[in-house]
Amino acid sequence: MTVEERNKALCDKYPWLYPRNVWTDEKVEDYDYSYTLLDQMPTGWRLAFGEQMCEELRKVLAKANYEKDYRVVQIKEKYGELRWYDNGAPVTIFDEIQKIIGKYSNLSQKICICCGKPATRISLGWISPWCDECSPKNEKTISIEEWESEDLI
């Protein structure tokens, strides 16, 4: 299966992953399925739980028949954890959607941002979780245990 075929399947299953014009909400005109909005998520997190998160969101969105109206505004890393910004959800499912986003935001703090393995280190400066293999050699890092026991932030 090519990247384009895989991305088409993802966008068909999770319509909020289609890139859209932020002003008009129209799908990007020349979209070729070479990427999806899920590609904004750091690789390690996408590998570890990206599609699982989308599936959990889909199930809740289906309760309110809101899958086609839900929009992702931005997915990124900030202060070593996942940030998932969306256009909100109907009040009937809002809390459930926020609970799912919070669950994966918390999980991301202990998953290597690069490969998706359990994180063992936190880089200081640009705060990010890393496994021992992916941990940047030219940056100061501390163990997850040290990070959790210290008042560093």
SULKA-V549419 format. One record per backbone hydrogen bond with DSSP energy under -0.5 kcal/mol. NH is the residue of the N-H (numbers start at 0). CO is the residue of the C=O. Records with the same first field share a line. If there is no record, write none. Layout:
NH: CO ; CO
//
This chain:
5: 1
6: 2
7: 3
8: 4
9: 5
10: 6
11: 7
12: 8
13: 9
16: 13
17: 14
20: 25
24: 20
27: 18
30: 27
36: 16
38: 35
39: 36
40: 37
43: 112
45: 41
46: 42
47: 43
48: 44
49: 44 ; 45
50: 45
52: 48
53: 49
54: 50
55: 51
56: 52
57: 53
58: 54
59: 55
60: 56
61: 57
62: 58 ; 59
63: 59 ; 60
64: 61
65: 60
68: 65
69: 65
71: 15
72: 70 ; 84
73: 84
75: 82
77: 80
79: 126
80: 77
81: 104
82: 75
84: 73 ; 82
86: 70
92: 89
93: 89
96: 92
97: 93
98: 94
99: 95
100: 96
101: 97
102: 98
103: 99
104: 100
105: 101
106: 102
107: 103
108: 104 ; 105
109: 106
110: 107
111: 116
112: 128
115: 111
118: 109
119: 129
120: 129
121: 141
122: 127
123: 139
125: 123
126: 124
127: 122
129: 120
134: 130
138: 135
141: 121
143: 119
146: 142
147: 143
148: 144
149: 145
151: 149
//
